Amino acid sequence: MKTIKKRTEKSLIKEFILNFERDVVEKKKKNKRFSLVLTGGRSPIKLYRELAKSGVDWSNVDLFWGDERYVPHSSKNSNYKLAYDNLIKKIKINKKNLYPINIKKKLISECAKNYLSKIKKYFKNENMSFDCFLLGMGIDGHVASIFPESINIKKKLVTTIRKKDFNRISMSLKIINKSQKIILWLNNKLKTGRYNQLKFKGNKIPVNNLDKRKTVIFEIS
């Protein structure tokens, strides 16, 4: 597991963008598209805003979502809306490059099945390995919408999560760990400190199940 430490969020963002731009360029040189899975929550907001100002060639980037609440995309609680407001509407990217989770199905289970089908089609039913999977971390160590109490569903690829606040659709740890690179985004000292506590708590904590060979931690030291 690689760790990139910076003292400020601004420096952390700058380092992420430098790495991301390089990876996108390398992929384009191989005449291949770059797939980025976005995260929700508050932690990536400043990152998305700065990415929107960067020199990334978005024409060669496809955007996916690691998880989504079962709410309309217009809702303030939607991960799609968060990414759209802070990144997507500010960059030049074709709508066909966007792969949001469809929440218009009557049953949430249908939303999960639909998203899995979308992913399989994208990868032509071959190795489903995203180039970069961006993850934040909750105070309980959850990633995407995989919480400690739902850790046992990691064998699925896309699943539904029942919570008191919102029901959710989420990619699982299994598909997260298939990615070429996993970014754990710890954008403040509180998150870094909490991660350092949780990493000794065992495999019932979702964040501890990330593939250490592929994970790069971006943290505030």
C-alpha atoms as one frame of an Amber mdcrd trajectory, in Angstrom:
protein
   0.000   0.000   0.000   1.403   3.368  -1.032   0.776   6.526   0.979   1.028
  10.085  -0.286   1.166  12.599   2.562   0.658  16.341   2.349   0.126  19.018
   4.967  -2.777  20.772   3.266  -5.771  19.714   1.222  -4.661  22.096  -1.519
  -1.322  20.269  -1.849  -3.072  16.908  -1.707  -5.394  17.907  -4.544  -2.492
  19.189  -6.627  -0.686  15.862  -6.223  -3.794  13.884  -7.154  -4.335  15.935
 -10.306  -0.715  15.499 -11.402  -1.033  11.721 -11.025  -4.449  11.614 -12.665
  -3.407  13.692 -15.683  -0.392  11.439 -16.206  -2.504   8.279 -16.032  -5.072
   9.631 -18.507  -2.336  10.600 -20.969  -0.671   7.169 -20.695  -3.968   5.456
 -21.388  -4.635   7.626 -24.429  -1.191   6.795 -25.837  -2.335   3.166 -25.863
  -5.532   4.172 -27.699  -7.611   3.084 -24.732 -10.226   4.921 -22.709  -9.741
   5.808 -19.055 -12.436   4.804 -16.562 -12.790   6.766 -13.323 -15.231   5.813
 -10.563 -16.362   8.826  -8.541 -17.128   8.923  -4.837 -19.851  10.819  -2.982
 -20.045  12.620   0.332 -18.456  15.935   1.259 -14.787  14.949   1.067 -14.296
  15.144  -2.735 -16.024  18.502  -3.314 -12.868  20.649  -3.405 -11.100  17.963
  -5.414 -13.865  17.960  -8.032 -13.823  21.749  -8.266 -10.074  21.796  -8.874
 -10.285  18.909 -11.340 -12.748  21.027 -13.310 -10.024  23.692 -13.671  -7.311
  21.226 -14.681  -5.997  20.406 -18.132  -7.412  16.875 -18.199  -8.582  15.670
 -21.614 -12.058  14.593 -20.538 -12.927  13.344 -24.021 -10.990  10.176 -23.208
 -12.433   9.712 -19.703 -15.544   7.747 -18.740 -17.161   8.522 -15.382 -18.886
   5.969 -13.160 -20.308   6.185  -9.635 -19.256   3.836  -6.846 -22.580   4.193
  -5.068 -25.793   6.173  -5.095 -28.650   6.866  -2.740 -32.072   5.782  -3.997
 -33.180   9.380  -4.560 -33.727  11.443  -7.737 -30.599  12.837  -9.373 -31.997
  16.299  -8.653 -31.926  15.636  -4.891 -29.356  17.377  -2.709 -28.558  13.902
  -1.365 -27.657  12.482  -4.777 -24.038  11.580  -5.487 -24.737  12.234  -9.156
 -25.848  15.799  -8.393 -22.781  16.397  -6.214 -20.468  15.377  -9.052 -22.530
  17.217 -11.647 -22.615  20.515  -9.724 -18.930  20.524  -8.768 -17.291  18.870
 -11.784 -19.336  17.684 -14.749 -21.178  20.882 -15.650 -17.867  22.772 -15.575
 -15.938  20.570 -18.026 -16.185  19.564 -21.664 -17.373  15.983 -21.537 -19.788
  14.123 -23.772 -22.940  12.785 -22.152 -22.107   9.348 -23.560 -19.019   9.351
 -21.309 -21.233   9.426 -18.192 -22.429   6.220 -16.561 -24.618   7.240 -13.611
 -26.631   4.761 -11.582 -30.224   4.684 -12.834 -32.549   5.324  -9.883 -35.765
   5.520 -11.917 -36.567   1.822 -11.637 -39.545   0.970  -9.401 -37.503  -1.545
  -7.424 -34.086  -0.721  -6.047 -32.965  -4.261  -6.908 -33.691  -3.476 -10.558
 -31.428  -0.423 -10.292 -28.590  -2.627  -9.086 -29.140  -5.170 -11.867 -29.328
  -2.396 -14.447 -26.034  -0.878 -13.299 -24.261  -4.215 -13.321 -25.491  -4.771
 -16.876 -24.191  -1.327 -17.831 -20.761  -2.125 -16.389 -20.611  -5.543 -18.065
 -21.527  -3.980 -21.404 -18.832  -1.321 -20.994 -16.184  -3.963 -20.402 -17.684
  -6.226 -23.074 -18.264  -8.947 -20.464 -14.513  -9.306 -20.029 -12.331  -8.295
 -17.078 -14.280  -5.584 -15.244 -11.355  -3.515 -14.038 -11.720   0.254 -13.660
  -8.580   2.329 -14.139  -9.143   4.392 -11.001 -11.644   3.896  -8.187 -11.897
   6.968  -5.949 -13.112   6.338  -2.396 -13.767   8.436   0.646 -14.090   6.879
   4.091 -16.799   7.238   6.719 -16.057   7.531  10.425 -17.081   3.861  10.808
 -14.693   2.804   8.055 -17.294   2.371   5.340 -16.338   2.862   1.700 -18.822
   3.494  -1.125 -22.001   2.225   0.602 -20.364  -0.847   2.086 -20.860  -0.518
   5.863 -19.534  -2.764   8.650 -22.913  -4.466   8.999 -23.043  -5.209   5.262
 -19.456  -6.438   4.884 -20.632  -9.984   4.104 -22.116  -8.958   0.747 -18.657
  -8.351  -0.705 -18.978 -11.346  -3.028 -21.550  -9.534  -5.152 -20.564  -6.964
  -7.783 -23.375  -4.419  -7.498 -25.783  -4.644  -4.611 -28.449  -2.838  -2.589
 -27.948  -1.542   0.936 -30.800  -0.879   3.345 -30.170   1.982   5.757 -32.426
   4.059   8.012 -31.573   7.289   6.227 -31.480   6.141   2.580 -31.542   2.903
   0.672 -28.538   2.699  -1.626 -27.045   0.992  -4.658 -23.342   0.260  -4.397
 -20.500  -1.452  -6.145 -19.071  -4.088  -3.835 -15.610  -4.684  -2.463 -15.177
  -7.426  -5.031 -15.471  -5.061  -7.996 -13.605  -2.267  -6.183 -10.645  -4.586
  -5.692 -10.628  -5.539  -9.368  -9.645  -1.948 -10.204  -6.176  -1.073 -11.507
  -5.797   1.618  -8.844  -7.820   2.404  -5.721  -7.523   5.897  -4.243  -8.446
   6.339  -0.581  -9.070  10.056  -0.166  -8.424  11.233   3.426  -8.630  14.976
   3.002  -8.325  16.113   6.615  -6.456  15.145   9.790  -9.623  13.763  11.381
 -10.028  11.245   8.553  -6.337  10.323   8.654  -6.428   9.843  12.408  -9.566
   7.749  12.227  -8.103   5.553   9.502  -4.994   4.971  11.609  -7.273   3.760
  14.418  -9.422   1.549  12.209  -6.640  -0.192  10.313  -5.948  -2.326  13.389
  -9.613  -3.293  13.890  -9.635  -6.285  11.537 -11.484  -7.323   8.410 -14.975
  -6.459   9.652 -14.139  -2.836   8.805 -14.773  -2.292   5.069 -11.788   0.007
   4.476  -9.480  -2.733   5.764 -10.648  -5.007   2.941  -9.234  -2.859   0.148
  -6.543  -4.594  -1.915  -3.346  -3.223  -0.406  -1.367  -3.928  -3.584  -3.550
  -1.504  -5.532  -4.478   1.097  -2.935  -2.893   4.541  -2.787  -3.777   6.566
   0.297  -3.874  10.344  -0.138  -3.798  11.774   3.366  -3.274  14.944   5.351
  -0.394  14.430   7.765
